[in-house]
Amino acid sequence: MQRFTMQSWTYLILILCSTVCAKSVCLCCDWIQDHYGTLSGKYHSLLDEMGGNITEQEVPVDFPESLYRLMEDAQYEVQVRFLNETIHEIFKLFDENMDAVTWEEKKLDDFLILLHRQFQNLKSCVSPATKFKRLERFFKTLNKKVLVEMNYSAQAWELIRKETKYVLEKLDLLVATMH
């Protein structure tokens, strides 16, 4: 009968730990496949319903399409971090002066609750890492060029709603390609 050496036990423990850790990441990422779309569908509906028709006016800040294209080919965890950070940045945008907003308050509140829930669930799927600076810069510029320069007007918030809809649709497309 063969005896286990200290080195054998160490390898066995490492294998067990890596298996458990891999399983926990997989379980969390299963949440994305199983629940992301449900929440996304709900907050898309609320975004559409809380105001009137989406404005035809152009948003003066372009979404960083090149960064998005990089995410299409990125590793799974990087994609999840991108989703999480993007949703967090959207949530922060809606934490500004909303006095001029004419949207249905209950639908806006429900939208923000679902967005925050999506953020929290995605956050539990990834380890903290450096931020996507281009993404952060996009949202800061969007805030400045639209909300600040337009004095948080109802028109400014309609542009934010339009861009939010566009960005969330891009995230849905990214999720559809993730494995």
C-alpha positions as a LaTeX table, in Angstrom:
\begin{tabular}{lrrr}
\hline
Residue & $x$ (\AA) & $y$ (\AA) & $z$ (\AA) \\
\hline
Met1 & 0.00 & 0.00 & 0.00 \\
Gln2 & 1.35 & 3.35 & $-1.04$ \\
Arg3 & 1.61 & 6.11 & 1.54 \\
Phe4 & 0.82 & 9.71 & 0.79 \\
Thr5 & 3.76 & 12.04 & 1.16 \\
Met6 & 3.46 & 15.66 & 2.21 \\
Gln7 & 3.93 & 16.64 & $-1.44$ \\
Ser8 & 1.09 & 14.32 & $-2.51$ \\
Trp9 & $-1.23$ & 15.85 & 0.07 \\
Thr10 & $-0.28$ & 19.33 & $-1.08$ \\
Tyr11 & $-1.11$ & 18.46 & $-4.69$ \\
Leu12 & $-4.38$ & 16.88 & $-3.65$ \\
Ile13 & $-5.37$ & 19.98 & $-1.67$ \\
Leu14 & $-4.41$ & 22.26 & $-4.56$ \\
Ile15 & $-6.49$ & 20.20 & $-6.99$ \\
Leu16 & $-9.46$ & 20.21 & $-4.62$ \\
Cys17 & $-9.22$ & 23.96 & $-4.04$ \\
Ser18 & $-8.93$ & 24.76 & $-7.73$ \\
Thr19 & $-11.91$ & 22.54 & $-8.49$ \\
Val20 & $-14.04$ & 24.19 & $-5.80$ \\
Cys21 & $-12.98$ & 27.68 & $-6.91$ \\
Ala22 & $-13.65$ & 26.88 & $-10.56$ \\
Lys23 & $-17.08$ & 25.52 & $-9.67$ \\
Ser24 & $-17.99$ & 28.65 & $-7.68$ \\
Val25 & $-17.04$ & 30.91 & $-10.60$ \\
Cys26 & $-19.03$ & 28.69 & $-12.96$ \\
Leu27 & $-22.07$ & 28.77 & $-10.70$ \\
Cys28 & $-21.92$ & 32.53 & $-10.58$ \\
Cys29 & $-21.44$ & 32.83 & $-14.29$ \\
Asp30 & $-24.38$ & 30.47 & $-14.76$ \\
Trp31 & $-26.37$ & 33.29 & $-13.22$ \\
Ile32 & $-25.51$ & 35.42 & $-16.26$ \\
Gln33 & $-26.89$ & 32.80 & $-18.63$ \\
Asp34 & $-29.91$ & 32.03 & $-16.44$ \\
His35 & $-30.95$ & 35.44 & $-15.10$ \\
Tyr36 & $-29.24$ & 38.33 & $-16.91$ \\
Gly37 & $-31.71$ & 38.30 & $-19.79$ \\
Thr38 & $-34.75$ & 38.32 & $-17.50$ \\
Leu39 & $-33.60$ & 41.41 & $-15.60$ \\
Ser40 & $-32.42$ & 43.03 & $-18.79$ \\
Gly41 & $-35.80$ & 42.56 & $-20.45$ \\
Lys42 & $-37.54$ & 44.09 & $-17.45$ \\
Tyr43 & $-35.35$ & 47.18 & $-17.26$ \\
His44 & $-35.53$ & 47.68 & $-21.04$ \\
Ser45 & $-39.33$ & 47.72 & $-20.77$ \\
Leu46 & $-39.23$ & 50.15 & $-17.86$ \\
Leu47 & $-36.81$ & 52.41 & $-19.72$ \\
Asp48 & $-39.22$ & 52.51 & $-22.67$ \\
Glu49 & $-42.34$ & 52.95 & $-20.53$ \\
Met50 & $-41.13$ & 55.55 & $-18.04$ \\
Gly51 & $-41.03$ & 58.32 & $-20.65$ \\
Gly52 & $-42.51$ & 59.04 & $-24.03$ \\
Asn53 & $-40.94$ & 58.18 & $-27.35$ \\
Ile54 & $-37.16$ & 58.12 & $-27.43$ \\
Thr55 & $-35.81$ & 61.42 & $-28.75$ \\
Glu56 & $-34.47$ & 61.65 & $-32.30$ \\
Gln57 & $-31.85$ & 64.21 & $-31.20$ \\
Glu58 & $-28.27$ & 63.00 & $-31.51$ \\
Val59 & $-26.27$ & 62.36 & $-28.35$ \\
Pro60 & $-23.11$ & 64.54 & $-28.54$ \\
Val61 & $-20.83$ & 61.81 & $-27.14$ \\
Asp62 & $-19.98$ & 58.60 & $-28.97$ \\
Phe63 & $-19.99$ & 55.27 & $-27.19$ \\
Pro64 & $-16.45$ & 53.72 & $-27.29$ \\
Glu65 & $-17.21$ & 51.18 & $-30.04$ \\
Ser66 & $-13.57$ & 50.09 & $-30.33$ \\
Leu67 & $-13.54$ & 49.11 & $-26.64$ \\
Tyr68 & $-16.79$ & 47.22 & $-27.15$ \\
Arg69 & $-15.27$ & 45.32 & $-30.12$ \\
Leu70 & $-12.31$ & 44.36 & $-27.93$ \\
Met71 & $-14.75$ & 42.96 & $-25.37$ \\
Glu72 & $-16.31$ & 40.68 & $-28.00$ \\
Asp73 & $-13.04$ & 38.71 & $-28.14$ \\
Ala74 & $-11.97$ & 39.16 & $-24.51$ \\
Gln75 & $-11.82$ & 36.45 & $-21.87$ \\
Tyr76 & $-15.08$ & 35.66 & $-20.12$ \\
Glu77 & $-14.14$ & 37.29 & $-16.81$ \\
Val78 & $-13.05$ & 40.48 & $-18.60$ \\
Gln79 & $-16.40$ & 40.55 & $-20.41$ \\
Val80 & $-18.25$ & 40.16 & $-17.12$ \\
Arg81 & $-16.20$ & 42.98 & $-15.56$ \\
Phe82 & $-17.05$ & 45.17 & $-18.57$ \\
Leu83 & $-20.77$ & 44.42 & $-18.15$ \\
Asn84 & $-20.56$ & 45.15 & $-14.45$ \\
Glu85 & $-18.64$ & 48.37 & $-14.81$ \\
Thr86 & $-20.88$ & 49.65 & $-17.60$ \\
Ile87 & $-24.02$ & 49.03 & $-15.56$ \\
His88 & $-22.41$ & 50.69 & $-12.55$ \\
Glu89 & $-21.55$ & 53.78 & $-14.63$ \\
Ile90 & $-25.14$ & 53.97 & $-15.92$ \\
Phe91 & $-26.43$ & 53.70 & $-12.37$ \\
Lys92 & $-24.13$ & 56.56 & $-11.30$ \\
Leu93 & $-25.46$ & 58.75 & $-14.14$ \\
Phe94 & $-28.96$ & 58.44 & $-12.74$ \\
Asp95 & $-27.73$ & 59.61 & $-9.35$ \\
Glu96 & $-27.61$ & 63.22 & $-10.54$ \\
Asn97 & $-30.04$ & 66.14 & $-10.27$ \\
Met98 & $-33.26$ & 64.73 & $-11.71$ \\
Asp99 & $-35.62$ & 67.59 & $-10.76$ \\
Ala100 & $-36.54$ & 68.32 & $-14.41$ \\
Val101 & $-37.34$ & 64.70 & $-15.25$ \\
Thr102 & $-40.96$ & 64.12 & $-16.25$ \\
Trp103 & $-40.82$ & 60.32 & $-16.23$ \\
Glu104 & $-43.12$ & 58.11 & $-14.19$ \\
Glu105 & $-41.43$ & 58.03 & $-10.80$ \\
Lys106 & $-42.40$ & 54.44 & $-9.94$ \\
Lys107 & $-41.06$ & 53.12 & $-13.25$ \\
Leu108 & $-37.85$ & 55.10 & $-12.81$ \\
Asp109 & $-37.41$ & 53.70 & $-9.29$ \\
Asp110 & $-38.09$ & 50.16 & $-10.50$ \\
Phe111 & $-35.62$ & 50.64 & $-13.37$ \\
Leu112 & $-32.90$ & 51.75 & $-10.95$ \\
Ile113 & $-33.64$ & 48.90 & $-8.53$ \\
Leu114 & $-33.32$ & 46.32 & $-11.33$ \\
Leu115 & $-30.17$ & 47.98 & $-12.66$ \\
His116 & $-28.64$ & 47.91 & $-9.19$ \\
Arg117 & $-29.62$ & 44.27 & $-8.76$ \\
Gln118 & $-27.97$ & 43.42 & $-12.08$ \\
Phe119 & $-24.85$ & 45.27 & $-10.93$ \\
Gln120 & $-24.72$ & 43.43 & $-7.59$ \\
Asn121 & $-25.12$ & 40.03 & $-9.21$ \\
Leu122 & $-22.44$ & 40.73 & $-11.81$ \\
Lys123 & $-20.15$ & 42.13 & $-9.12$ \\
Ser124 & $-20.27$ & 38.80 & $-7.29$ \\
Cys125 & $-19.05$ & 37.05 & $-10.45$ \\
Val126 & $-15.70$ & 38.79 & $-10.81$ \\
Ser127 & $-12.75$ & 39.77 & $-8.73$ \\
Pro128 & $-11.93$ & 43.47 & $-8.37$ \\
Ala129 & $-9.57$ & 44.72 & $-11.03$ \\
Thr130 & $-8.50$ & 47.92 & $-12.68$ \\
Lys131 & $-11.23$ & 49.96 & $-14.30$ \\
Phe132 & $-11.75$ & 50.40 & $-18.00$ \\
Lys133 & $-10.49$ & 53.98 & $-18.26$ \\
Arg134 & $-12.04$ & 54.61 & $-21.70$ \\
Leu135 & $-15.42$ & 53.48 & $-20.43$ \\
Glu136 & $-15.14$ & 55.65 & $-17.33$ \\
Arg137 & $-14.06$ & 58.62 & $-19.49$ \\
Phe138 & $-17.05$ & 58.07 & $-21.81$ \\
Phe139 & $-19.52$ & 58.30 & $-18.94$ \\
Lys140 & $-17.79$ & 61.33 & $-17.41$ \\
Thr141 & $-17.90$ & 63.08 & $-20.78$ \\
Leu142 & $-21.53$ & 62.08 & $-21.27$ \\
Asn143 & $-22.34$ & 63.55 & $-17.86$ \\
Lys144 & $-20.51$ & 66.79 & $-18.61$ \\
Lys145 & $-21.61$ & 67.31 & $-22.23$ \\
Val146 & $-25.22$ & 66.35 & $-21.71$ \\
Leu147 & $-26.31$ & 66.77 & $-18.11$ \\
Val148 & $-24.04$ & 69.57 & $-16.88$ \\
Glu149 & $-23.94$ & 71.65 & $-20.08$ \\
Met150 & $-27.71$ & 71.30 & $-20.54$ \\
Asn151 & $-28.37$ & 72.14 & $-16.85$ \\
Tyr152 & $-29.95$ & 68.77 & $-16.07$ \\
Ser153 & $-32.94$ & 69.74 & $-18.22$ \\
Ala154 & $-35.70$ & 67.34 & $-19.25$ \\
Gln155 & $-34.17$ & 67.34 & $-22.75$ \\
Ala156 & $-30.77$ & 66.35 & $-21.30$ \\
Trp157 & $-32.34$ & 63.46 & $-19.41$ \\
Glu158 & $-34.08$ & 62.28 & $-22.58$ \\
Leu159 & $-30.67$ & 62.13 & $-24.27$ \\
Ile160 & $-29.35$ & 60.14 & $-21.30$ \\
Arg161 & $-32.31$ & 57.77 & $-21.58$ \\
Lys162 & $-31.61$ & 57.33 & $-25.31$ \\
Glu163 & $-27.92$ & 56.60 & $-24.74$ \\
Thr164 & $-28.70$ & 54.30 & $-21.81$ \\
Lys165 & $-31.03$ & 52.29 & $-24.04$ \\
Tyr166 & $-28.33$ & 52.05 & $-26.71$ \\
Val167 & $-25.61$ & 50.99 & $-24.27$ \\
Leu168 & $-27.82$ & 48.40 & $-22.55$ \\
Glu169 & $-28.71$ & 46.94 & $-25.96$ \\
Lys170 & $-24.97$ & 46.66 & $-26.73$ \\
Leu171 & $-24.50$ & 44.79 & $-23.44$ \\
Asp172 & $-27.30$ & 42.39 & $-24.38$ \\
Leu173 & $-25.56$ & 41.67 & $-27.67$ \\
Leu174 & $-22.31$ & 41.01 & $-25.83$ \\
Val175 & $-24.01$ & 38.63 & $-23.38$ \\
Ala176 & $-25.52$ & 36.74 & $-26.32$ \\
Thr177 & $-22.00$ & 35.95 & $-27.59$ \\
Met178 & $-20.52$ & 34.93 & $-24.23$ \\
His179 & $-19.93$ & 31.26 & $-23.44$ \\
\hline
\end{tabular}
